[in-house]
Amino acid sequence: MITRLLFFLLVSIPEVVAQSPVVVGAVVSHTGPHAEPADGYRKALLLWQEQVNAAGGLLGRSVDLRLLDDGSAASRTGPLYDELIRKERAELLIGPFGSAATLLAAAATERARRVIVNGAGPARAVHRRAPRYVFQSVVPYAAYGPALLDLLRTEGIARPFVLARDEPASREMADGLRAAAAGEVQVYGHDVVDFKPFVEKARAAKADAWIAFGGARDSADMVRTFRRMNYAPRLFFARGAAEPKFVAMVGQDAEFTLAAIEYDARFATPGNEAFAKAYAAKWGVPPGPAAAEGYAAGTVAAAAARHAGSFEQEKLRAALAALETETVLGRYKVNAAGEQLAARPALAQIREGRLGVLVSGERPVPYPAWSERQVLK
């Protein structure tokens, strides 16, 4: 009797192990100043877990999502990923929200030789040293240059005047346009309100477009300077114009400003319509960019596990390095350093007070002279 019982237990152990949940770990700010912007990221990961489990899990195992709180302190992120690896026994890791936190998380996972999907660290610094186990699914800052170069070529713009706020993200976005710029990329400080000296430089360079990377306030101050100086380039692009408060700051003067957005609930990317509907049903609000980043990271992690057929780290690493798949942010494809190559921001333009995405093949309306503008009703 004892021999038969022992045989039964030995045969059953592999089945029990095979059916145990797979622990997926991530560090996301639940508290502190980053909690609000990171909230969509967290909620999208929870939705992803729910949907994966409803569809049968990953490789026949349900997903047990463990989310740890760094209290909005990037310095805590590395130790928390160590905890996910050693204490929580996570077999699949998704990165934290923000580039600084991701950089420290990546250092911890590289030491442990554990794969991590960089879901919300768009800065190139995360991948500068070509990490072996870090793979980026978010739209990187470096993607702005190629997206705008396509626009400049289509519109026959030969001498764009390029500006960047003196901060890493804005400078990195502008770097992709450095070769095309009319002169050097102009870097401005946080305290600049009057852009008259820059307008004078643009006129002297006979620039045919104004491309600016900064915040909504900067963009609004540029528009005010344009109007005061009666200056209107053929195209005006301002990254800060994508923020809703930009229109509120300058009213009808915001018309025909171009911007770029990493995500919109109306994007025609594969699976986005279903994701946006499910997210709104679960959380009561439409998904924003942070939510799309979380969901895309989960999508890539799941695709890698299925492609590898295993949660063994070297197999996952090889799968992520070779994988090409669609996400709500666009296509996932990486280079040898794990940097995202395929996903780009979408161009949009403000018309009649609303920022609308330019569909494929649609050309923007040229930025009109101030004397030619009509008052909106």
C-alpha positions as CSV (number, residue, x, y, z in Angstrom):
1,M,0.0,0.0,0.0
2,I,2.8,2.4,0.9
3,T,4.7,1.6,-2.3
4,R,1.6,2.3,-4.4
5,L,1.0,5.6,-2.6
6,L,4.6,6.7,-3.1
7,F,4.4,5.9,-6.8
8,F,1.2,8.0,-7.0
9,L,2.9,11.0,-5.3
10,L,5.9,10.8,-7.5
11,V,3.8,10.7,-10.7
12,S,1.6,13.6,-9.5
13,I,4.4,16.0,-8.6
14,P,5.3,17.1,-12.2
15,E,1.6,17.7,-12.9
16,V,1.2,19.9,-9.8
17,V,4.3,21.9,-10.6
18,A,3.3,22.3,-14.3
19,Q,-0.1,23.7,-13.2
20,S,1.3,26.1,-10.6
21,P,0.9,29.8,-11.5
22,V,3.6,31.7,-13.3
23,V,4.7,34.7,-11.3
24,V,5.0,37.9,-13.4
25,G,6.6,40.8,-11.5
26,A,6.7,44.5,-11.9
27,V,7.5,47.6,-9.8
28,V,4.9,50.4,-10.2
29,S,4.5,53.5,-8.1
30,H,1.3,53.2,-6.1
31,T,2.2,56.1,-3.8
32,G,4.1,59.3,-4.1
33,P,4.2,62.0,-6.9
34,H,4.5,59.4,-9.7
35,A,1.5,57.4,-8.6
36,E,-1.0,59.4,-10.7
37,P,0.9,59.2,-14.0
38,A,1.7,55.5,-13.4
39,D,-1.8,54.6,-12.5
40,G,-2.8,53.7,-16.1
41,Y,0.3,51.5,-16.4
42,R,-0.7,49.5,-13.3
43,K,-4.4,49.2,-14.3
44,A,-3.5,48.0,-17.8
45,L,-1.2,45.3,-16.4
46,L,-4.1,44.1,-14.2
47,L,-6.4,44.0,-17.2
48,W,-3.7,42.1,-19.1
49,Q,-3.5,39.5,-16.3
50,E,-7.3,39.1,-16.3
51,Q,-7.5,38.6,-20.0
52,V,-4.6,36.2,-20.2
53,N,-6.0,34.0,-17.4
54,A,-9.5,34.1,-19.0
55,A,-7.8,32.7,-22.2
56,G,-6.1,29.8,-20.4
57,G,-3.0,31.5,-19.0
58,L,0.6,31.3,-20.3
59,L,1.8,27.9,-21.4
60,G,-1.1,26.3,-19.5
61,R,-0.3,28.2,-16.3
62,S,-2.4,31.0,-14.8
63,V,-0.6,34.4,-14.3
64,D,0.0,35.6,-10.8
65,L,0.9,39.3,-11.2
66,R,2.9,40.7,-8.3
67,L,3.1,44.5,-8.3
68,L,5.5,46.2,-5.8
69,D,5.4,49.9,-4.9
70,D,8.6,51.9,-5.1
71,G,6.9,55.0,-3.5
72,S,7.9,57.0,-6.5
73,A,11.6,56.7,-5.5
74,A,13.7,55.3,-8.4
75,S,16.5,54.4,-5.9
76,R,14.2,51.7,-4.5
77,T,13.5,50.0,-7.8
78,G,16.6,47.9,-8.1
79,P,16.2,46.3,-4.6
80,L,12.5,45.6,-5.3
81,Y,13.4,43.8,-8.5
82,D,15.9,41.7,-6.5
83,E,13.0,40.9,-4.2
84,L,10.8,39.9,-7.1
85,I,13.5,37.6,-8.3
86,R,14.6,36.0,-5.0
87,K,11.6,36.2,-2.7
88,E,8.6,36.2,-5.1
89,R,10.3,33.8,-7.5
90,A,9.1,35.8,-10.6
91,E,9.7,34.0,-13.9
92,L,8.8,36.9,-16.1
93,L,9.6,40.6,-15.3
94,I,8.0,43.8,-16.7
95,G,9.8,47.1,-16.2
96,P,8.7,50.0,-13.9
97,F,7.2,53.4,-15.0
98,G,9.8,56.0,-16.1
99,S,13.3,55.9,-17.5
100,A,15.2,56.6,-14.3
101,A,13.5,53.7,-12.5
102,T,13.9,51.5,-15.6
103,L,17.7,52.2,-15.7
104,L,18.1,51.0,-12.1
105,A,15.8,48.0,-12.6
106,A,17.8,47.0,-15.6
107,A,21.0,47.0,-13.6
108,A,19.5,44.6,-11.1
109,T,18.0,42.2,-13.7
110,E,21.3,42.2,-15.7
111,R,23.2,41.1,-12.6
112,A,20.7,38.4,-12.0
113,R,20.6,37.4,-15.7
114,R,16.9,37.8,-15.8
115,V,14.8,39.0,-18.7
116,I,12.8,42.3,-18.3
117,V,10.5,44.0,-20.8
118,N,11.1,47.7,-20.7
119,G,7.5,48.9,-20.9
120,A,7.9,52.6,-19.9
121,G,11.5,53.7,-20.1
122,P,11.7,55.6,-23.4
123,A,15.2,57.1,-22.8
124,R,18.2,55.8,-24.8
125,A,20.2,55.7,-21.6
126,V,18.5,52.5,-20.6
127,H,20.0,50.6,-23.6
128,R,23.2,52.6,-24.1
129,R,25.5,49.9,-22.7
130,A,23.7,47.2,-24.8
131,P,22.2,45.2,-22.0
132,R,21.7,41.5,-22.7
133,Y,18.4,41.0,-20.9
134,V,16.5,44.3,-21.4
135,F,14.0,44.6,-24.3
136,Q,12.1,47.8,-25.0
137,S,8.4,47.8,-26.0
138,V,7.6,51.5,-25.4
139,V,7.9,54.1,-28.1
140,P,11.4,55.6,-27.5
141,Y,12.3,59.3,-27.5
142,A,14.6,58.6,-30.5
143,A,11.6,57.6,-32.6
144,Y,10.5,61.3,-32.9
145,G,13.3,62.1,-35.3
146,P,12.4,59.5,-38.0
147,A,8.7,60.3,-37.8
148,L,9.3,64.0,-38.4
149,L,11.9,63.4,-41.1
150,D,9.3,61.5,-43.0
151,L,7.0,64.6,-42.7
152,L,9.7,67.0,-43.8
153,R,10.5,64.9,-46.9
154,T,6.8,64.6,-47.8
155,E,6.2,68.4,-47.4
156,G,9.4,69.4,-49.2
157,I,10.8,71.1,-46.1
158,A,14.6,71.7,-46.6
159,R,15.5,74.0,-43.7
160,P,13.7,73.2,-40.4
161,F,14.6,75.3,-37.4
162,V,14.9,72.9,-34.5
163,L,14.7,73.8,-30.8
164,A,14.8,71.7,-27.6
165,R,14.2,72.5,-24.0
166,D,17.3,71.9,-21.9
167,E,16.3,68.5,-20.5
168,P,17.3,65.0,-21.5
169,A,14.0,63.9,-23.1
170,S,13.6,66.9,-25.3
171,R,17.3,66.9,-26.4
172,E,17.1,63.2,-27.3
173,M,14.0,63.8,-29.4
174,A,15.7,66.6,-31.2
175,D,18.9,64.7,-31.9
176,G,17.2,62.7,-34.7
177,L,16.8,66.0,-36.6
178,R,20.2,67.4,-36.0
179,A,21.5,66.6,-39.6
180,A,18.4,68.2,-41.2
181,A,18.3,71.3,-39.0
182,A,19.0,74.8,-40.4
183,G,22.1,75.4,-38.3
184,E,22.6,73.8,-34.8
185,V,19.7,72.6,-32.7
186,Q,18.8,75.5,-30.5
187,V,18.7,74.6,-26.8
188,Y,16.7,76.9,-24.5
189,G,16.4,77.1,-20.8
190,H,13.5,76.5,-18.5
191,D,13.1,80.3,-17.8
192,V,12.7,81.4,-21.5
193,V,9.3,83.1,-22.1
194,D,10.1,85.4,-25.0
195,F,11.3,83.5,-28.1
196,K,12.1,86.7,-30.1
197,P,15.8,85.9,-30.4
198,F,15.0,82.5,-31.8
199,V,12.5,83.8,-34.3
200,E,15.1,86.3,-35.5
201,K,17.5,83.4,-35.9
202,A,14.9,81.3,-37.8
203,R,14.2,84.3,-40.2
204,A,18.0,84.8,-40.7
205,A,18.3,81.1,-41.6
206,K,15.3,81.3,-43.9
207,A,13.9,78.3,-42.1
208,D,10.7,76.9,-43.6
209,A,9.5,75.0,-40.5
210,W,9.7,75.4,-36.7
211,I,10.2,72.1,-34.8
212,A,10.2,72.4,-31.0
213,F,10.5,69.9,-28.3
214,G,9.4,71.0,-24.9
215,G,6.3,71.4,-22.7
216,A,2.9,73.0,-23.2
217,R,3.9,76.3,-21.6
218,D,6.9,76.6,-23.9
219,S,4.7,75.9,-26.9
220,A,2.2,78.5,-25.8
221,D,5.0,81.1,-25.3
222,M,6.2,80.4,-28.8
223,V,2.8,81.0,-30.3
224,R,2.5,84.3,-28.4
225,T,5.9,85.4,-29.8
226,F,4.9,84.3,-33.3
227,R,1.8,86.5,-33.2
228,R,3.5,89.5,-31.7
229,M,6.2,89.3,-34.4
230,N,3.9,88.4,-37.2
231,Y,5.9,85.2,-37.8
232,A,4.4,82.1,-39.4
233,P,6.6,79.3,-40.7
234,R,5.2,76.9,-43.3
235,L,4.9,74.2,-40.6
236,F,4.9,74.6,-36.9
237,F,5.4,71.5,-34.8
238,A,5.5,71.6,-31.0
239,R,5.7,68.5,-28.8
240,G,4.0,70.4,-26.0
241,A,0.9,71.0,-28.2
242,A,-0.1,67.4,-27.6
243,E,-1.0,68.4,-24.0
244,P,-4.7,69.4,-23.6
245,K,-3.8,72.5,-21.7
246,F,-2.0,74.0,-24.7
247,V,-5.3,74.9,-26.4
248,A,-6.6,76.3,-23.2
249,M,-3.5,78.5,-22.9
250,V,-3.7,80.2,-26.4
251,G,-7.2,79.5,-27.6
252,Q,-7.8,79.9,-31.3
253,D,-4.1,80.7,-31.8
254,A,-3.4,77.0,-31.4
255,E,-5.0,76.2,-34.7
256,F,-2.9,74.3,-37.3
257,T,-0.1,73.5,-34.8
258,L,1.3,70.0,-35.4
259,A,2.1,67.6,-32.6
260,A,2.9,63.9,-32.1
261,I,1.4,61.4,-29.8
262,E,2.6,58.0,-28.7
263,Y,-1.0,56.6,-28.3
264,D,-4.6,57.4,-28.7
265,A,-7.6,55.2,-27.9
266,R,-8.7,55.6,-31.6
267,F,-5.5,54.3,-33.1
268,A,-6.1,51.6,-35.7
269,T,-3.3,49.4,-34.3
270,P,-4.1,45.7,-34.0
271,G,-6.2,44.9,-31.0
272,N,-6.5,48.5,-29.9
273,E,-10.2,48.8,-30.3
274,A,-10.8,45.8,-28.1
275,F,-8.3,46.9,-25.5
276,A,-9.7,50.4,-25.3
277,K,-13.2,49.0,-24.9
278,A,-12.2,46.5,-22.2
279,Y,-10.1,49.1,-20.3
280,A,-13.0,51.6,-20.3
281,A,-15.4,48.9,-19.2
282,K,-13.2,47.9,-16.3
283,W,-11.9,51.2,-15.1
284,G,-14.5,53.7,-16.2
285,V,-12.2,55.9,-18.3
286,P,-10.5,55.5,-21.7
287,P,-6.9,54.3,-21.7
288,G,-4.1,56.9,-22.1
289,P,-0.5,56.5,-23.1
290,A,0.6,55.0,-19.8
291,A,-2.1,52.3,-20.0
292,A,-1.1,51.5,-23.6
293,E,2.5,51.1,-22.4
294,G,1.5,48.7,-19.7
295,Y,-0.7,46.6,-22.0
296,A,1.9,46.6,-24.8
297,A,4.6,45.3,-22.3
298,G,2.3,42.5,-21.2
299,T,1.6,41.7,-24.8
300,V,5.3,41.4,-25.7
301,A,6.1,39.4,-22.5
302,A,3.3,36.9,-23.3
303,A,4.3,36.6,-27.0
304,A,7.9,35.9,-26.0
305,A,6.8,33.1,-23.5
306,R,4.7,31.5,-26.2
307,H,7.4,31.8,-28.8
308,A,10.0,30.4,-26.4
309,G,7.7,27.6,-25.2
310,S,9.4,28.1,-21.8
311,F,10.1,30.5,-19.0
312,E,13.8,29.5,-19.0
313,Q,15.6,32.9,-19.1
314,E,18.0,32.2,-22.0
315,K,15.2,30.9,-24.2
316,L,13.1,34.0,-23.3
317,R,16.0,36.3,-24.1
318,A,16.5,34.7,-27.5
319,A,12.7,34.9,-28.2
320,L,12.6,38.6,-27.3
321,A,15.6,39.4,-29.4
322,A,14.1,37.8,-32.5
323,L,10.4,38.5,-31.9
324,E,8.3,40.7,-34.2
325,T,4.8,41.2,-33.0
326,E,2.0,43.8,-33.0
327,T,0.9,45.8,-29.9
328,V,-1.5,48.6,-29.3
329,L,1.5,51.0,-29.6
330,G,2.6,49.6,-32.9
331,R,5.0,46.9,-34.0
332,Y,7.6,45.4,-31.6
333,K,11.0,44.9,-33.1
334,V,14.3,45.5,-31.4
335,N,18.0,45.9,-32.3
336,A,21.0,44.1,-30.8
337,A,20.8,46.5,-27.8
338,G,17.2,45.7,-27.1
339,E,16.0,49.1,-28.3
340,Q,12.6,49.4,-30.0
341,L,12.9,50.0,-33.8
342,A,9.4,49.8,-35.2
343,A,6.9,51.8,-33.1
344,R,6.7,55.5,-33.8
345,P,4.6,58.4,-32.5
346,A,1.7,59.4,-34.7
347,L,1.5,63.0,-36.1
348,A,-1.5,65.0,-35.3
349,Q,-2.8,68.6,-36.0
350,I,-5.0,71.0,-34.1
351,R,-8.1,71.9,-36.2
352,E,-11.2,73.6,-34.8
353,G,-9.8,73.4,-31.3
354,R,-9.2,69.6,-31.3
355,L,-6.1,67.6,-31.8
356,G,-6.7,65.0,-34.5
357,V,-4.4,62.2,-35.7
358,L,-3.4,62.5,-39.4
359,V,-4.4,59.2,-41.0
360,S,-2.0,57.4,-43.3
361,G,-1.4,59.5,-46.4
362,E,-3.1,62.6,-45.0
363,R,-1.1,65.8,-45.3
364,P,-1.2,68.6,-42.7
365,V,-2.7,72.0,-43.4
366,P,0.1,74.5,-43.8
367,Y,0.5,76.9,-40.9
368,P,-1.3,80.1,-42.2
369,A,-0.1,83.7,-41.9
370,W,-1.7,85.6,-39.1
371,S,-3.6,87.9,-41.5
372,E,-5.2,84.9,-43.2
373,R,-6.7,83.3,-40.1
374,Q,-10.5,83.1,-39.6
375,V,-12.2,83.4,-36.3
376,L,-13.8,80.1,-35.2
377,K,-17.4,80.2,-34.2
